[in-house]
Amino acid sequence: MPMPAGDQGTLTVAPGATASRRWSRADSAGWYDFTIAADGFERRFAGRLETGRPGVSDPAMALHLAI
């Protein structure tokens, strides 16, 4: 199921089950940022999928510096 950039969707998976989710990289210039969480566990994944072509710097990299 494609997800638009910025979608805060939640995918709930029953114990022992598997699931997958897909989203377009086009709207984010190849950047991704998502979190997987379960009881007592949380892991965040963020980065850019490398294509070998010129890319765009992380658009959110300096947001904390905004005045």
N, C-alpha and C positions, 0 to 999 in steps of 0.2 A: 504494500500500500504506500504510494508516494506521499511524502509529507512536505508541505511548503516550508521554506526557511522561516525560522522564528516560531514554528509550531511548538507548543509546550505539551503536546499530547502525551498521554500515559498509556502504557501497554501493560496489562496485568496478566501474569502467567502463573498457572496453577503449579504446585510442587510436582516435580518430575516431568513436566511438560516442556515443550520448546516452542519458540515463536520467533518471528523475524519481522523487521520493519525496514523499509527502504525510503529514502528521500533523495530529492534532486540536489546535486552539488552546484548546478548552474546558478541558482539564486544567491549562493554564498561564495562564489569564486573558488570553490573547492574546499572551503573551510568547514569544519564540523566541531560540535561541542555537545556532548550528551552525557548523561549520568545513568548508571545502572545501580539500583538499590534493592536490597532485600533485608529481612530481619537481621540487624547487626552487621550489615555489610553495605558499603557504598563505594563505587569506583567511578571516577570522571574520566572521560576520554575527550581530548581536544587536540586539534591540529589541522593540517592541510594535506590533502591527497596530492602527491607529487605526480605530475604528468610529463615533466621534462621540458615543458614550454614555459615562457615567461608567465609569472603569476602576479597576484596582488597581495600586498602586505596585509596582515590581519587587520580587518577594519575596526575591531574592538580593542586592539592592543593598548591604545593610550587613552581610553575613555576615563580612566581614573585621574588623568591629569587635567580634564576639562575644568575650566573656571566657571 
